[in-house]
Each structure stands twice: as C-alpha cells, then as structure tokens.
C-alpha cells in the first residue's frame, strides 16, 4: 500500500538468473561509440571468428588479420589479398571510401578491442559455422538496433563445414529467434531449411532501390549454387523487402536476397555464399568463382548492399557517413515497458517486478526502486546508442512516487536520472526527484538527449533511501524516440 514499507525482496531463481545475464550483457555495451561523420570512410568488419574457413570455405578478405592492408596496402587486383572474398574487399578498398577489418575472436559491442562493433558501421557474417554465444547475440542485435548494418550470408541447409551439428541456416535463425534484445521476428523474415542446387534469381523491378541500383552498378540476377531462400513476414516488420527471388517465386516466399530494418539499423540477407566466392584463396580449398559469373551481377549486389548497410545512398559512392551517421525514426529502448522481466535492463535484484504491492501503469511489470524504510540504494540502467544523424532524441518515462515521510521541506530519499559514459562518468543529471514529489498516480517526465547524438551512453536511475520511513520510486513505460 502507498506509504507502507516494502517487504524484503523475494526474487525467483529465474528472475535472478536473468538479472545476472543482463548485467553481463550491459557491461559489453556501455562504451562510447566512435561516431561517423561526412567524408569518414565506411567502416566494415568481416567476421572470421565462427569457422568461416572450415572445410572448403575461405570466407575472408585477406589472410592478414585484423588489417588486410598489412598484406598489401594498395591492392589493385583480387590476388593482392588472399581469400575467397578478396575481390569484395579489394573493390571496396580501391574506392578510398572504406576501412576494412577482420574479426577473429568473440564479437563484442562496447568493449575496448579494435574490432569491437562500436568501431564499425557494418558487420558482415559470411556463412558462419558455429553458434554465436548469448553475449555475442546481444552485442550484434544491439549494434543493429542502435544504427549498425548487418550483412548475413547463408548457405544451403546441411552445409555443416566443421561437423559440429550446426549450419549457417540454423545459426542465423538462432541469432534472430534466441537473443536477449528481440526474439519476436525482429527483421521480419526467417531462413528456409532448403538446399536448392542451382538457379539464377531475378531482381524485382524497382528503379529507386539503392541496392539494386547503386553506385557500383545495376543488379539484374544473382546465383544459386546450392543455397536457400527466406520467407518474409511483413506483419512482423513492415520494413522487410525481397529484392531477388528464386525462379517462380515472389511476394513473401522464395526471397533469395532481402533487406530490412531494425531500430535505427539496416539488415541484408543473401541465401548462398557462392555469389561472393571469387574463386581465389588459400591453397587446398575447392572454390567457385561466383563473383565473376557472367550470368549474374553478384559483385554489384554485394557492393551496393555494403554501401547501403553502411549508410550510403544509391549515388553517394561512400561519401555519406556510416550507419551511425543516419537516423531512422525509432524507439530505441529495449523492453521499454518491462514486460519481458529483467531482459535488456541492468537492475538491482528485485527492482523489475510484477508485485501486487504497487501497480504497473500498463501491463503487469514495472520498475520499483527503494520502498524499504531502511538505508537502500537501487539502480536501473540501459545502454543505448543515439545515431549521430538524429536531431531529435526524446527520453520519456512515467514515474509514481509514494512516501511515508511527513516532512514538507527535507528530501530524505532521492531518485536521480543521469546520463553516463563508458567509464561510468556522469555526463549529465537530467533530474532529481525526492519524497517531496510524492503524488498519487503516474506522471510522465520528458527530456531531450539530442546533445548526445553520435554517442553510446548509459541511462541510469539511482534511488537512494534513508534509514527510516519508506519512499517508493516506481517507473513504467519508458521510451527514447529519435528522428
């Protein structure tokens, strides 16, 4: 009841476990991202930490890792770098508009590694053959949600090159359906468990699409040499779009190449690795030159899509900023109404609750800080990247405060709303509430975070309660809307 002290915390094992998982994930996503600016090279990271070289696969731009320039600082042909993706890498490098790196270890977002995702505009996953860890999936999904580009290249079902029981179809579907950020069909498509032996999928007719008609050329066809397709679900994500289809298919089935959006980021899917294989690479591998296949336009498709994912336009040629330099209108906070329990947020044990002792504004769950009538400090936080192209970034939340304090002049118990950087330094205090602000019902509070555009920051609520007489700070229905 309002004004009554809160009972000692009783947290279920499941909720406590989720809290630990989220805390671990949050530690990986609190670093300040390096924002891209106009004329800054698009920063592309190719993954090689998930068996992309297993078996006959050679899905690397160069054997020099992380920096391909160490092999040849000014490549002019595909053989100047060694790898079946060298044509892709060299073509980007020759424009002068791209900075390329290769990741060989676990993917992180907000860490100190030179290959941390916060340092890049686009992540390329060229037929991964081992499952991503829980932390990696959190990192990838938050990277995209906060403005990054994700290029997923699959292969046919059963293409388990390292014999670990997982193929790219299963691995990429797992990324989309089993992550802590959004597992409810976030991109609006699923990858089909198919093994299509051969085909030349055709492009749709859309002269305005920047992937089909980009600065690297016009796309007409692609290539399947044992691959798969995707099933689109626009009801789950209206941004999903099929660009090339398997012969005889259209609409929501048989999409061989598709694009979508998620949060402020962009996503591309390709159903086979053969189109990006340039036929050159390390000795001992059996490779196929799909990149230069005369019946397809695979090079233009790969390069235009890379440009689009990194934030370029159909005519920009790489002069625009990267993925973090664009702004798509979106709500950026994950689990913003707390209905998924402790997911996405980092919080003191018991803060995110569906206890009947307080009332959620909507739904069942809410965040309850303090309310014990004893010396207590509770926290609630979430890391988020505000794309540098956004001119509006409106933080809002609903707050209810009740108290047993009787004073009308002294703030014994307080709630601070702050913005922090990766080092935990407070960049700004948006507001401080106290027992003096107690009132019935919820009140919406709003603040502008536009000054933090281009940065990854942590939004933190800190409730501090004195030694006697409870004050409860109850939060629900948060949002960070950018445009």
N, C-alpha and C positions, 0 to 999 in steps of 0.2 A: 504494500500500500504506500502511496505517496507520503514521504516524511518518516517512514519506518526504516530501521536499519536492515540492511540486506543480510540474508543468511549466508553462512560460509559457502564458498564455491563448491559445487558438486559437478564435476566435469566428467563426461563419459570417456572411456578409453578411446573411442573412435574420434571424438572431437579433439582430445588432447593430441592424438596422433596427427590429425590434420593440421593442428596448430604448429607442430614441430616441422611438418613438411613445408608449410607455408613460410615459416620463419627461415628455413634453409633456402627456399627459393628467393625470398626477399633479399637475402644477403647478396645474391648474384645480380640484382637488377637495380642497385641504388647508385651506380656511378654516373657521373655527368657525361652525357654523350658528346662527342665532337660534332657540332652542327656543320652541315654543308652550306656553302654559300655559292652565289653565282660564280661561274668560271672555275669552281673547285672540281677536280676530276671525280667522276663517279667511282665509288669505292666498292669493289666486288670481291666477295670472299667465296672461293670454291672449296667445298668440303672434301677432305680426304682422310677423315677420321673414322669412317664407317665401312671399311672393306671395299672402297671404290676401286681398288686394284686387285681384288681377289679373282682367281681363275684367269680367264682371258680378258677380264675388264682392265682398262687402263685409263680410267676417267680422271685424268689430271691434265692441267695445262702445261706443267713442267715438272721435271724431277727435282728441280731446285725449289725447296720449300723452307719457309713460307713465301719467299720472294723469288718469282721467276726471273727477275732481272739479273740475279746472280749467275744464271746460266748464260744469258745473252741480254745485255742492257738495251740493245736496239735491234730487235728481231725484225726481219723482213720477209721471212717465209716460215711455213709451218714446221719445218725441220730444224729451225734455230732453237726451238724449245722441244723437249722430248715428252711426249704424252699423246694419247688419242684425242685429247681436247686441245691440243696445241694450236690448231687452226682458229678455234674460238678465241683463245687467249691472245694470240698474235694479232688477229684482226682488231680486237679492242685496243690493244697496246699501241698499234700503229696510228690510231686516230689522235693520240695525245690527250684524250678526254677521259681516260680510265686509269685507275690504280688497282692492280690485281694482287691478291694474296691467296695462299692455300692454307687451310686449317688442317692440322694433323692430330689434334688432341680434342678433348671434350669441348663442345660448344657452350659458351657462356655469354651472358648479357649483363654488362655492368661490372665486369671484372677488370683486372689490370693487364691481362695478356694483350699482346699486339694484335692477336687475331680475335679478340673479343668482339662480339657483334655490334657493340655500341660504336665501334670504329668504322662501320661499313653501312652502305646504303642497300646492298643486295646480298643475299645468301643463295648460292647455287648448291642444290643437293643432287648430284649426278648419279642416280641409281645407287642409293645407299644399300648396304647389305647386312648391316647389323642394326638392331633396335636402338633408338635413342633412349637415353635414361630419362627418368622423371624430371630431373633438373634441366636436361637439355631441351626437353619438350617445352618446359616452362619458359626457358630462355628464347627459343625460336618463336613461340606464339606471342610473347610479349614484344619481341623485336618487330614482328609484323604489325601487331596491334598499334604500336607506337610509331609507325611510319616506314618500316623497312619493307624491302621487296623480297619475296621468296619464290625461287625457281625450282620446282620439283620435277625431276625427270625419272620416270618409272621404267619398267621393262615388263615382259610378259610374266604371268603367274608361273611359279616354279623355277624362276631364274635365281636359284639359291647358289650363288657362286662360291661361297665359303662353307656350304653344307652345315649351317648352324640351325636350320629349320625355318629361316625367315627369308623372304624375298622382298624386293622393293615395293610390290603392291601391298603386302601386309605391313611393312614398316611405315610407309607413308599414310596408309589408312589409320594405323595406330597413332601416329602423330596427330591426326585430325580428330580422332574419336576418344582418345585416352590421355588427355592432358589436363592440367590444373587451371588453365585460363578459360577455355571454352571448348567443351566436348560435344556441343549440340550442333553438329554440322556447321562449323564456323565459316567455311569457304563456300558452302553450297554445292558440293559435289563429293562423290565417292569414287574410288578407282575400282574398275571391274576386274574380277578374277578371270581373266581371259588370256589365251595365247593365240594371237592372230598371226598367221605365218607370213602373209605379205599383203600389201595394199599401198596405194598412193592416195591418202586422204586429201580431199579438196577443201580450199578455203571458201568461206562464205563470201557473199558479195556485200562489202561494207567499205566504201572508199574513205570513210572518216576514221577507221580504226587504226591507231598508231602502231600496233603490232603487225598488222597485215600490210600497212602502207607507211613504213618508217623511213628514216634517213639511210638505212642500209639496203633498201630495195623493196620491191613488191613481192608479196608471198602469194603463190598460187597453189602449190601442192607440198606435201611432206611425204614421209616414207615410213612404212611399217615393214620391218624385217624381223618378225617375232616380237610383238608388242601387245599393248592393251589399250583400252579406252576408258572413259569416265562417264558416269551417269550424273546429270546435272539436276539440282534441286533448288530452282529459283525461289520456291516458297520459303526456304530456309535462309537464303541470301540472294537478294534481288540483283546483286552486282555480278553474279556468275554469268559467263558468256562463252559459248562454244565458238571457236574460230575456224577449226578444221575438223571435218568429220570423215569417219570411215565410209567407204563407198556404200550407198544405200541407206545411210542413216542421217538424221537431222534432229533438230529440237533438243530434247533432253537426254537422248541416248546416242551412243556411238561417238562421243566427242573425243577426238584424238589430241587436240590442243585446246585448252580452255584457260580463261583468265577470270579473276575475281578480285574482290577487295575484302579487307578485314580491318576494322578500326580505321586507322589512318594509313594502312599499308596496302600493298598490292601482291597478288599471287598469280603464278602461271604454272600450268601443268602440261607435261608432254608425255605421251604414252609409250615411248620407246627411246632407248639410248642409241640405237643405230644411227639416227639422223645427226647426232653430234659427234659420231666417230669419224675421224678424218683419215683412218687407215694407216697412220703413222704412230709410233710409240716405242715402248721398250721391247727389246728382243724377247722372243719366246711367247708373245701374245698373238692370238689369231684375231685380227682386226678387220673391220669392214668400212670402206670409205663411203659413208652416207652423206657426209658433209658436202662432197662434191658430186653427188648423184645427179646425173643430167636430167632425170625425170622429176626432180623436186627442187624446191628453193629453201633448203634447210638452213643454209648459212644466214640468209636474210631473216628467217624466222627466229633463229637463236639470237641474233644480234639486235634486231628490233625489239624483241621481248626483253632483253637485258637492259636496253636503253629505257624502255617504258617502266620496268620494275624499279630502276634506279631514280626515277623521277623525271626523265627526259620526255620530250614530245616527239611527234612524228617528223618534225623538221628541225629539232633542236641540235642534233648531232653531238649531244653530250655537253652543251653549253649551260644547261639548266643545273640547278642544284640537285643533290641526291635525294633519296627517298625522304630524308628528314627535312628537306627544303620545300616540300609540298604540303598542302593542307586539304584534307578531305573532311567535310563536316562529319563529326562523330562524337559519341560519348565514350570517353577513354577509360573510365574506371571499371575494373573487373568486379563482378559480384557486388554491384553497387547498392543493392538492397539487402545484402547479407543472407539471401535465401539459400545460398549454397553453403551455409555454415562458415567455417574458417577459411574456405577457399579464397586464394588471391591476397587476402589481407594478412598482415602480421600483427598479432594482438596478444596482450596478456591473457593468460589462461582464464576462461570463463567470460571474457568481455563480449564475444559474439555468442548470443544465446537466444533461445525461444522461451525463456522462463515466463510464467504467467504473472510474476510479481510486478512486471512492467508490461506495457503494451507496445507492440510494433505499430508504426504508422500505417504500413501496408504489409501484407503477408504475415509471416509468423516470426521471422528472425529480426534482430536488431543488435546494436552495439550498446552495452551498458558499462560505463566507466564509473568506478567508485561506488558509493552507496553502502559502505560497511560500518560507518560510525567509528572508524579507527584509522590510524595512520596508514594510508594506502596510496600507491601510485600505479595507475593503469595507463596503458598506451594502446594505440590503434594506428596502423600506418600502412601505406601502399606506395610503391614506386611507380612513376609514370613519366613517359617522355612526351613533351609538348612539341610537336613539329614546328620547325623554325618558320615555316610559311604561314602559320596561323596568326591572325591579327586579333582574334577573339578566343579567350580561354576562360570560361566562366565556371568556377567551382561553386557548388551549392550542396547543402545538406539540411536536413530537418533536425532540430535539437529540442529536446524537452528536458527541463531541469526541475527536480523537486528536492526539497531540503527539510531537515528538522531544525536547522539553525533558526534562531529567533531575532538575531541582530538585524538592524536595518542600515548598518554603517560599515561593518567589517567583513572583508572577503576571506573567510577561513578556508574555503575549499575552491579550487580553481580548475578550469579546463582551458588549456592553451591549444590553439590551432596554428601550426607552424609549417614552414617550407624549409627542408634541409637539403644539403648537397651530399655527395658520396662519402665525404669524410665525417658526416654527422654534424657539420657546422650549420647552425641556423641561419638561413638566408633572409628569412623574414617571419615575423609573427603577425598573422592575419587578424587574430582577435584573442582576447582573454575573457572568459565568462566565469561567473562565480555563483555562490549561493545567493547573492544579491539579485541575480537574474531569474530566480525561480518563478515559474508560472505554470498554469495548467495548460495541457496540450502541447503540440509541436509548433515550432516557429521556424520558417525557412530562413537560412543565412546564406548570403551570396558574396563572392569575392572574385576579383579579376586576377588571373595568373598570366596575363598576356606578356608581362615583362620577363617571364621565364621561358618564352618560346625558344626552341632550339636546345633545351636542356632536359636532362633526365633528373627529376627531383623526387624527393620523398615527402608526401603529405602526411603529417603526423598530428594526432590528437593525444594530448597528455593530461590526464586527470589526476590531481593531487588533493588528497583529503586529509584533514587534520585528525587529531586523536580522539575527538568526541563529536557526536551528532552528525548523522549522515547527510551527504549531498550526492544525488544521483545525476549523472550526465548521460542522457540517452539519445543516441544518434540513429537515424534511419534515412533511406532513400537519398544516398549521395549521388553526385554527378559531376563530371568535368566535361563540359560541352565545348568543342573547339570548332572554329570555322575561319 
